Amino acid sequence: MADCKSISKPTTAKPDTTPEASIAFSDPYFYRHLVGSLQYFTIMRPDLSFAVNRICQHMHDPQNQHFTMLK
């Protein structure tokens, strides 16, 4: 992620609709761990709460598109 570029909004309005995006994520524990870390981070950065809430809604069954949103 060293070559990442910043964006004006922390989340996208339209999710990815490709068939590969709707495949279940291979490591749901890792997804939940990262989301939990972001939840803790929102204490200091409340402006990210909406984006973190969106990815928290998929903790029960994360898919590849949700992990892309998380990244």
C-alpha positions in Angstrom: 0.0 0.0 0.0 3.0 2.3 -0.4 1.8 3.6 -3.7 -1.8 4.5 -2.5 -3.3 7.9 -3.3 -5.5 9.8 -1.0 -9.2 10.4 -1.9 -11.6 13.1 -0.9 -14.2 10.7 0.5 -13.4 7.7 2.8 -16.0 5.5 1.1 -17.6 5.0 -2.3 -21.3 5.4 -3.0 -21.5 2.5 -5.4 -20.0 -0.9 -4.4 -18.1 -3.1 -6.9 -20.6 -5.3 -8.8 -18.2 -7.7 -10.6 -18.7 -11.5 -9.9 -15.2 -11.7 -8.3 -16.2 -9.0 -5.8 -19.1 -11.1 -4.4 -16.9 -14.1 -3.5 -16.6 -14.7 0.3 -13.4 -13.3 1.8 -10.9 -16.0 2.6 -10.0 -14.9 6.1 -13.1 -13.4 8.0 -11.1 -13.3 11.3 -8.6 -10.9 9.7 -11.4 -8.7 8.4 -13.0 -8.6 11.8 -9.7 -7.8 13.4 -9.0 -4.8 11.1 -12.6 -3.5 11.5 -12.2 -3.7 15.3 -9.0 -1.7 15.1 -10.8 0.9 13.0 -13.7 1.1 15.5 -11.2 2.0 18.2 -9.6 4.6 15.9 -13.0 6.4 15.5 -12.7 7.5 19.1 -10.0 9.9 18.0 -11.3 10.5 14.4 -15.1 10.8 14.5 -15.2 12.0 10.9 -14.5 8.4 9.9 -17.4 6.9 11.8 -19.7 6.7 8.8 -17.2 4.7 6.6 -16.4 2.4 9.5 -20.1 1.8 10.2 -20.5 0.8 6.6 -17.8 -1.9 6.8 -19.0 -3.1 10.2 -22.3 -4.0 8.6 -20.6 -6.9 6.8 -18.7 -8.5 9.6 -20.9 -11.6 9.7 -20.2 -12.5 6.0 -17.4 -10.4 4.5 -16.9 -10.6 0.7 -14.0 -9.4 -1.4 -15.7 -6.1 -2.2 -16.0 -5.4 1.5 -12.3 -6.0 2.1 -11.6 -3.6 -0.8 -13.8 -1.0 1.0 -11.9 -1.7 4.2 -8.5 -1.1 2.5 
